[in-house]
Amino acid sequence: HGVRISGGILDGQGTRLWSCKLHARKDFPVGARNLHITNSNNVAVDGLTSVNSQKFHIAVTGSQNVKLQHITVHAPGNSPNTDGIHVAKSSFVTVLNSTISTGDDCISIGPGARNVWIERVGCGPGHDISIGSLGWRFQEPGVENVTVKRVPFKETTNGLHIKTWARPSLDFVRNVLFHHVVMDGVKNPIVVDQNYCPGNKNCPSKASRIKVKDIRYKSVGGTLR
């Protein structure tokens, strides 16, 4: 309770682990996050730099009232599974005035994330800002009340992304606002994928039962290259 982290650099030295993953070797360790905030309340992180994490750079799980601002995340564009910030099973999480360049999602919002506010966060290179993937388990909690505002994307794979597995699930996505988003050289600016299956291997054959509702896109624009 009441933890404050101000400034500093976390270097995960993930290069060797990424190499194992990219060469499809099976004997590599799971790897570590640079920072994991879990089962916590009233946490503030300001001015932190995270580089070359072995997997997710910063994860927030099972927590409430977490504020991340002036965060810098950097890893190469080909670094696997290095999400910049991941939020799941947490509420009242705010990410402000930050820059994220990595090899996976800039920000990923997982099951049980509620009341998440993201504003003035630069994304790229990387995949996207994503809600999901959701629906892998039947009893997963849903995602609701998410705002993504004043976010620039530059040369990312996707932009605003909602992804769910084609499986029966009680999960849901509702009340999401994407507002004032600018995209520069983004391949797929807006994606809602309810048949998510990366690599198209061992994909579920059932229909997605995850309800996606009240999703609003306002003042979204950009330029193709």
ChimeraX attribute file (.defattr): number of C-alpha atoms within 10 A of each C-alpha:
attribute: neighborCount
match mode: 1-to-1
recipient: residues
	/A:1	10
	/A:2	10
	/A:3	12
	/A:4	11
	/A:5	12
	/A:6	12
	/A:7	12
	/A:8	11
	/A:9	13
	/A:10	17
	/A:11	15
	/A:12	19
	/A:13	14
	/A:14	21
	/A:15	14
	/A:16	10
	/A:17	19
	/A:18	22
	/A:19	15
	/A:20	14
	/A:21	16
	/A:22	11
	/A:23	8
	/A:24	10
	/A:25	10
	/A:26	8
	/A:27	8
	/A:28	13
	/A:29	10
	/A:30	9
	/A:31	14
	/A:32	14
	/A:33	20
	/A:34	21
	/A:35	16
	/A:36	15
	/A:37	16
	/A:38	15
	/A:39	13
	/A:40	17
	/A:41	17
	/A:42	15
	/A:43	18
	/A:44	16
	/A:45	17
	/A:46	19
	/A:47	17
	/A:48	18
	/A:49	20
	/A:50	23
	/A:51	22
	/A:52	24
	/A:53	31
	/A:54	25
	/A:55	24
	/A:56	26
	/A:57	29
	/A:58	22
	/A:59	20
	/A:60	23
	/A:61	20
	/A:62	16
	/A:63	22
	/A:64	21
	/A:65	17
	/A:66	22
	/A:67	17
	/A:68	21
	/A:69	21
	/A:70	19
	/A:71	22
	/A:72	20
	/A:73	26
	/A:74	23
	/A:75	27
	/A:76	16
	/A:77	16
	/A:78	15
	/A:79	23
	/A:80	22
	/A:81	17
	/A:82	31
	/A:83	29
	/A:84	31
	/A:85	23
	/A:86	22
	/A:87	24
	/A:88	23
	/A:89	21
	/A:90	26
	/A:91	24
	/A:92	17
	/A:93	23
	/A:94	17
	/A:95	21
	/A:96	19
	/A:97	18
	/A:98	22
	/A:99	20
	/A:100	25
	/A:101	25
	/A:102	30
	/A:103	25
	/A:104	27
	/A:105	31
	/A:106	31
	/A:107	25
	/A:108	23
	/A:109	25
	/A:110	23
	/A:111	25
	/A:112	21
	/A:113	27
	/A:114	25
	/A:115	18
	/A:116	22
	/A:117	18
	/A:118	22
	/A:119	20
	/A:120	19
	/A:121	25
	/A:122	20
	/A:123	27
	/A:124	27
	/A:125	24
	/A:126	30
	/A:127	28
	/A:128	31
	/A:129	27
	/A:130	21
	/A:131	25
	/A:132	21
	/A:133	19
	/A:134	30
	/A:135	27
	/A:136	17
	/A:137	14
	/A:138	14
	/A:139	11
	/A:140	17
	/A:141	21
	/A:142	22
	/A:143	28
	/A:144	21
	/A:145	18
	/A:146	23
	/A:147	17
	/A:148	21
	/A:149	19
	/A:150	17
	/A:151	23
	/A:152	20
	/A:153	28
	/A:154	22
	/A:155	19
	/A:156	27
	/A:157	18
	/A:158	23
	/A:159	31
	/A:160	21
	/A:161	20
	/A:162	23
	/A:163	19
	/A:164	26
	/A:165	26
	/A:166	22
	/A:167	22
	/A:168	17
	/A:169	22
	/A:170	16
	/A:171	23
	/A:172	20
	/A:173	27
	/A:174	17
	/A:175	16
	/A:176	21
	/A:177	17
	/A:178	19
	/A:179	17
	/A:180	17
	/A:181	22
	/A:182	19
	/A:183	23
	/A:184	18
	/A:185	17
	/A:186	23
	/A:187	16
	/A:188	15
	/A:189	22
	/A:190	15
	/A:191	14
	/A:192	14
	/A:193	16
	/A:194	21
	/A:195	17
	/A:196	21
	/A:197	16
	/A:198	9
	/A:199	7
	/A:200	8
	/A:201	7
	/A:202	8
	/A:203	14
	/A:204	16
	/A:205	10
	/A:206	11
	/A:207	13
	/A:208	20
	/A:209	18
	/A:210	21
	/A:211	14
	/A:212	18
	/A:213	12
	/A:214	12
	/A:215	14
	/A:216	12
	/A:217	15
	/A:218	11
	/A:219	11
	/A:220	16
	/A:221	12
	/A:222	14
	/A:223	10
	/A:224	10
	/A:225	7
